[in-house]
Amino acid sequence: MEISKFTDSKLVDEIVVGREMTRPSADPVRMIEQIVHRARAGAGVDFDVFESLIGENDLVEINYMERGLMAARAVCRINVPAPVGDGSGWGTGFLIGPRLLLTNNHVVGSPEDALKATVEFGYELDAEGRLKRTTRFRLTPQDGFVTSPKGALDYTIVAIAESSEDGVMPISEFGFLRLDARTGKTEVGQYATVIQHPDAKTKRISLRENKFVKYGDDIDPARDNFLWYSSDTANGSSGAAVFTDAWQVVCLHHAGVPDRSTIDGEEHWTLTDETRVPARIAITLPVEKVRWLANEGVRISKLIADVDRQAKVDGFKRSVLIDNLIGDATGAKSFVGTAPGESIIGPPLVAAPLVQLVALEATRQPTRHTRPASYFDGRNGYAADFLPVAVPLPSLGPNALRHGTHAKVTGATDDVLRYQHFSLVLNANPKRKMAFFTAVNIDGARWTNLTRGNDVWFYDPRVPEELQNGDELYGNEPGPSKNYFDRGHLVRRLDPVWGDIREAKQANDDTFQWTNCSPQFWGFNQGADLWQGLENFLLYNTDDEDVRASVFSGPVFRSDDEEHRGILIPQFFWKVIAVVDRNGSLYTSAYMVSQQDYALDIPFERLPVGPNSTKPGQNFQVPVTKIEQDTGIIFADVVRAADVYTGPTAGARLRTVADIQHPRR
């Protein structure tokens, strides 16, 4: 068994809390998500399901056992011969699509391992306790192979032969366990079931005393890739499928979490007899001798996102089988011959209440618009040399990274998202999912006035959709005409709209990417007193009517930000503007504007009561160094040196634009 790489006491404390939790508190939104997932898994919905999800009973339909047997058909044991004299490696795997098998990287680590491996289905006991006749298959990595190292997501997806070694049995006879890239299948306190081949033994199922004890991590993106659950597993169980009560795969088992402690500077593990021994000794003992706090599995949503990312990387060997898997798991295109979202392990069982629930989810989750990654080919983004004095992009300092890491961008080695005339760096923290900063070049002499039209926001395919806040954050809140938060542009729609008509139209459309969106209270976003009027004043009160400028902006991430619909809402936004005068001298000025009155004590699913615009005294001109201090974003020396502000270091309140210190004509 692999050992979890996460060793700190915080994880242990969270697991202990999760183990002690009885059942999760009822949340209508989560309940709808889980019931719809049950429907997609073909598990059916009745009154018992509602009672079970709110913790009032633990009953399941009798077909739970029959469906479990159907799911078990897709589970196999895997043998990878080791070098001569070193024995063999054993693990578990399961079918996830036509001719595709999923297991751990530490079970099948390379195409060479796959070619040597033997996959065996049906190694289990029948009703009379006798071994069933097994069926063996070979792996065909030349038809599809994608993997992630055991130090990362620890998975391998590999193609399997169409027919058994003896040519009698087609692989299609064993079905497959459909993967779903959407989140919301389970939560802490709900039950887990694991089908596995422990110690290379006959197929076993872990049913008793199993539940999910920790779900991802809101702060650490690396931990957010995993689920933790209490369950009996052993060596050879690596690569097992972990299920919900609906027999929907929620994660890939890959590691155990021992009960660790440090004694005299050395890591010790607690054994089942309550003694503690050095980890170097404990790791050599039979797994049943060690006290395990939990097991660790790779979340299916994160796994599919990684497969999709790898499939878009230049040099990746394309595979029709894996492309089909991505399409099916993400809902883009179902496997041939299957219905969208319908489980392959059993017939769909639809109860009357489900029709209304599915309809409700459809209204709650609008159409998701996206474009192919090739749509952004040729985008150069923000230009550092746009002004006579070069102004490079800022960087993320340690204080910025406390609030999350930057999202990985397919095709960009620096992880900068480039659009027409602007760029941004996205925060991958699942509680944030908005830009650390944006940077735009503005050319007043070539500016084009394009009408706004109907707003349609798009997901950027170069980063996973799950890292982008969409309509689920903004829409369908009660109120006469307004939702609580607007879809606020960080790069203003008009700023990059310059150049020839094709170029300007492209820039206009690029601003409607969810990556450029940030939740702004509607009175704050639409108020013309400062936030909307600030750039207009600064850009058109210089000594050059055809001003060229570079503008940086973003939210301020704080530890006391309040959560709304799962996202921490910024209380402040900042802006840094750089312009040059007719002599080519650079001037910069920095501003911080507050929506704090509306981002604290956020009412749940209702409109606020109070004024409809920002209050006086909540807007500041500040030194650039103040922006750096509060955000952790580091600007180039030239930006700091060109700052025109001469007031107190904490900033000066702005009552009107007349209070602004700026080089005017």
PyMOL commands that set and color helices and strands:
alter all, ss='L'
color gray80, all
select helices_A, chain A and resi 9-20+28-40+47-53+63-72+111-116+141-143+171-174+198-200+223-225+279-282+287-289+300-311+320-330+352-364+373-376+398-401+444-446+465-467+471-474+501-510+514-516+522-526+531-539+596-599+624-631+637-641+657-659
alter helices_A, ss='H'
color red, helices_A
select strands_A, chain A and resi 2-3+75-81+88-97+100-103+118-121+135-138+145-148+155-159+193-196+204-206+211-215+226-230+241-243+249-258+260-263+266-270+276-278+292-299+395-396+417-418+422-426+435-443+485-489+517-521+548-556+563-564+567-568+572-580+586-594+619-622+633-634+652-653
alter strands_A, ss='S'
color yellow, strands_A
deselect
rebuild
show_as cartoon
